[in-house]
Amino acid sequence: MGLFVLLSLTVLSEAMVMDKKVKESFVLDTVSAVCSYAAHYKDHLKYWCRGYYRDYCNIIAFTPNSTGRVALRDTGEQLIVTVSCLTKEDAGWYWCGIQRDFARDDMDFTELVVTDYRGAHTSDFWSVKGKGLTRSQKTRQAASAFATPLVGSLLGSSA
Ligand SMILES: *[C@@H]1O[C@H](CO)[C@@H](O)[C@H](O)[C@H]1NC(C)=O
């Protein structure tokens, strides 16, 4: 029994998968997060949550409800979250989650980077308030050279 529970938790911990770990966007633009989940979670509540630490994030909205600039759509296979009219204050870490009654919620995260205007590659592009430069930020810095054209096509396809 103990082994079964352990195995289940290991497998189910992959049940919610965010499409991208870092999303780069621009002020006033719209960004989408697509979280794919295992089919048997179709009828569970899903949510969008903000914060670096998964256990302390602040839930912004539960399905099926959308709030203001944040629209949630549950297709039965994916939770699609769309945040419109981005501001720099929207930058940060976000989680999509599946509410589960007898187990830890299943969650996956993305980091949203919001830039002032298209084509900006200045030093404040990467500044993060109150935090030192982490390994993931360095990785992101390395990836930045390739990221900008992708953002255009991502936003174009979500329209
Ligand atoms: C969605 O909004 C309605 C109306 O405000 C509310 O009654 C309901 O509890 C909300 N559902 C969730 C899952 O938060």
PDBQT file of the ligand as one rigid body, heavy atoms in Angstrom, charges set to zero:
ROOT
HETATM    1  C1  LIG A 201     -17.489  31.711  -9.729  1.00  0.00    +0.000 C 
HETATM    2  O1  LIG A 201     -18.223  32.902  -9.549  1.00  0.00    +0.000 OA
HETATM    3  C2  LIG A 201     -19.535  32.697  -9.034  1.00  0.00    +0.000 C 
HETATM    4  C3  LIG A 201     -20.247  34.033  -9.039  1.00  0.00    +0.000 C 
HETATM    5  O2  LIG A 201     -19.484  35.002  -8.386  1.00  0.00    +0.000 OA
HETATM    6  C4  LIG A 201     -19.418  32.097  -7.648  1.00  0.00    +0.000 C 
HETATM    7  O3  LIG A 201     -20.692  31.867  -7.113  1.00  0.00    +0.000 OA
HETATM    8  C5  LIG A 201     -18.665  30.773  -7.732  1.00  0.00    +0.000 C 
HETATM    9  O4  LIG A 201     -18.473  30.247  -6.436  1.00  0.00    +0.000 OA
HETATM   10  C6  LIG A 201     -17.322  30.979  -8.409  1.00  0.00    +0.000 C 
HETATM   11  N1  LIG A 201     -16.725  29.690  -8.638  1.00  0.00    +0.000 N 
HETATM   12  C7  LIG A 201     -15.508  29.390  -8.183  1.00  0.00    +0.000 C 
HETATM   13  C8  LIG A 201     -15.045  28.020  -8.477  1.00  0.00    +0.000 C 
HETATM   14  O5  LIG A 201     -14.802  30.188  -7.567  1.00  0.00    +0.000 OA
ENDROOT
TORSDOF 0
